[in-house]
Amino acid sequence: MSNSYTRSEALIGKARAVIPGGVSSGNRANWTPFPLYYARGDGARVWDVDGNEYIDYVLGRGPLILGHGEPDVIDAVYRQLKAGQFFAGQTEAEIELADLICAFVGNAEMVRFCNSGSEAVHACIRLARSATGREKIIRFTGHYHGWYDGIAWGFSGVSANSDGSSSPVPMSLGQPSSDVSNIVAVEWNDPEAVINAFKKCRGEIAAIITEPIMFNGFWSNIQPFEGFLRFLREQCDANGALLVFDEVQTGFRISLGGAVEHFGVAADLSAFAKALSGGVCLAAFAGRKEVMKRLVETNTVHAGTYNAYPPAVVGALKHLTLLAASSGAKLQHIHHYAALLEQGLRDLGRQTQLPFLVRASPGAVTTAFRAAPTQVINHRSAAEGLDFSLQRAWHLALQERGVRITPEGLWYVSAAHSANDIAITVDAARGALQTLSSQ
Ligand SMILES: Cc1ncc(COP(=O)(O)O)c(C=O)c1O
C-alpha cells in the first residue's frame, strides 16, 4: 500500500471500543483495508483524515448528485438553521417541495416527507396494505428495500425447503420469522414467476414492490427486460394489487421524473431518498391522491418527529431546483460523464484478461468480476461466478490510486465531475487492472 491510513487506523481502533465495528451503518464495515475516516469534501473530491485525496464516486452512496458542498444548497440549509431549526410544525418550503416533486414525477399527486429510504418504503407498504386490506407483498430477490424487518427478506436470495419449495432468506438475525409469511420473493425479470405468485396467493397480494432498475448489491445495475415494468403494472391491475416503485436509487438520477418518466410506466406509490435531497437527510413517498389520502381519511398512520426537517426541506428544494435548471443541464452533464466513464471502463475491459464486467444506468456505473457465461438478468444469474476477492482487490487498488468507489463496485457520477476527472479515473482504473492481472 502506498497511501498511509495511519490516522484512520488509529481512529477505527478507538471507535470499535464504543461503536460496534466502528461504523454506524453495517454496509460501511466492509471497506478495504478498513473503514476510513474523512475530513473534507469539495465538488467531486474527498480527503481522508490522513490527507489522501480521492475522486469520489461514492457521493454519500448516491445523494450528492451535485457533488460535495454545493454552495447554494449549503447556503439554504444554513439560512434555515439560523431562522429556526425545527418547529414540529409546517414550513412553507414543504409545500413548494411537494409541488416540485409532483411536477417532476408523473405518478406523484401527493407527497409526504420522512427521513430515510427505509422509512419511505415502510410507509408505501403500509399504505398498500391499508388500501387493499391484504397483507402479502411480492418482492424480487436481490432487490434492496431498506433494512426494516417486514421487507428485508430475499436480498441475498432464497433457501430450499424440504418440500421442494423455497423461502426468502432474512437479511438479519432478529427478524421475526412470522414476517416471511407475508413475503413472496420471486426472481426479477421473470414474468412467469409473477403470474404464479398471483395464482398461488389469489386475492392476498397487496402490492408488488420493485426497484425499477436493479441497482443494489454486487449485482447492481440490471435493467428490466423490455416491457417488464409494464407487465408488472398490468398484473397489479388485473389482480387488484398496487405497484410500488422503490425509486431510492433511480429517483432524480436516471431522470428528473425517475423511473416513471424513464420507462413510461406509472406506479401507484413511489419511495424517494438519496438524490432527492443532495446530501441533506430527507426522504419522501408519493403517489396517487386516492391512496395517499388514506393517511387522513382512514387510520393509516405515518408519523415521525423529524419528518420534513426544515433545513433538509430547503436544502432539497434548492438542490432539485438546481438539478432541473436550464432544462436539466446538470442532469445531462451527469449522464454524459457517466457514459464517458462507462465507455472508458468498457474499453479497459476489452484489453484485460480478467473477467471484468461493466454495466450502467443513466448517471451510475457498476463494475464487477464475474466468470460465468450466462447473461446477467436477475439475482440468480448475477450472483453466479462473482469473484469477491478480485472485487476487494479492485476496490483497494483504485483507492490507492485516488479513486473512491463503493466496495460493491457501484460508481455514482455527479455534476461536479469533469472530463479531466473521468480521464484521470480511467487511467487509474487501467493501472488497477494491471496490478490485479499481475497478482
Ligand atoms: C433501492 C433502495 N431502497 C431503499 C434503500 C434504503 O434507504 P436508506 O438507506 O435511506 O434507509 C436503499 C438504500 O440504499 C436503496 O438503495
Ligand as a Chemical Component Dictionary entry (heavy atoms), coordinates in Angstrom:
data_LIG
# 
_chem_comp.id                   LIG 
_chem_comp.type                 NON-POLYMER 
_chem_comp.pdbx_formal_charge   0 
_chem_comp.three_letter_code    LIG 
# 
loop_
_chem_comp_atom.comp_id 
_chem_comp_atom.atom_id 
_chem_comp_atom.alt_atom_id 
_chem_comp_atom.type_symbol 
_chem_comp_atom.charge 
_chem_comp_atom.model_Cartn_x 
_chem_comp_atom.model_Cartn_y 
_chem_comp_atom.model_Cartn_z 
_chem_comp_atom.pdbx_ordinal 
LIG C1 C1 C 0 -33.458 0.882 -3.583 1  
LIG C2 C2 C 0 -33.256 1.235 -2.146 2  
LIG N1 N1 N 0 -34.322 1.239 -1.327 3  
LIG C3 C3 C 0 -34.208 1.585 -0.037 4  
LIG C4 C4 C 0 -32.990 1.921 0.498  5  
LIG C5 C5 C 0 -32.884 2.304 1.938  6  
LIG O1 O1 O 0 -32.621 3.669 2.033  7  
LIG P1 P1 P 0 -31.953 4.258 3.375  8  
LIG O2 O2 O 0 -30.562 3.726 3.421  9  
LIG O3 O3 O 0 -32.021 5.743 3.174  10 
LIG O4 O4 O 0 -32.800 3.789 4.504  11 
LIG C6 C6 C 0 -31.860 1.923 -0.315 12 
LIG C7 C7 C 0 -30.539 2.267 0.229  13 
LIG O5 O5 O 0 -29.522 2.128 -0.399 14 
LIG C8 C8 C 0 -31.995 1.575 -1.672 15 
LIG O6 O6 O 0 -30.964 1.526 -2.498 16 
# 
loop_
_chem_comp_bond.comp_id 
_chem_comp_bond.atom_id_1 
_chem_comp_bond.atom_id_2 
_chem_comp_bond.value_order 
_chem_comp_bond.pdbx_ordinal 
LIG C1 C2 SING 1  
LIG C2 N1 SING 2  
LIG C2 C8 DOUB 3  
LIG N1 C3 DOUB 4  
LIG C3 C4 SING 5  
LIG C4 C5 SING 6  
LIG C4 C6 DOUB 7  
LIG C5 O1 SING 8  
LIG O1 P1 SING 9  
LIG P1 O2 DOUB 10 
LIG P1 O3 SING 11 
LIG P1 O4 SING 12 
LIG C6 C7 SING 13 
LIG C6 C8 SING 14 
LIG C7 O5 DOUB 15 
LIG C8 O6 SING 16 
# 
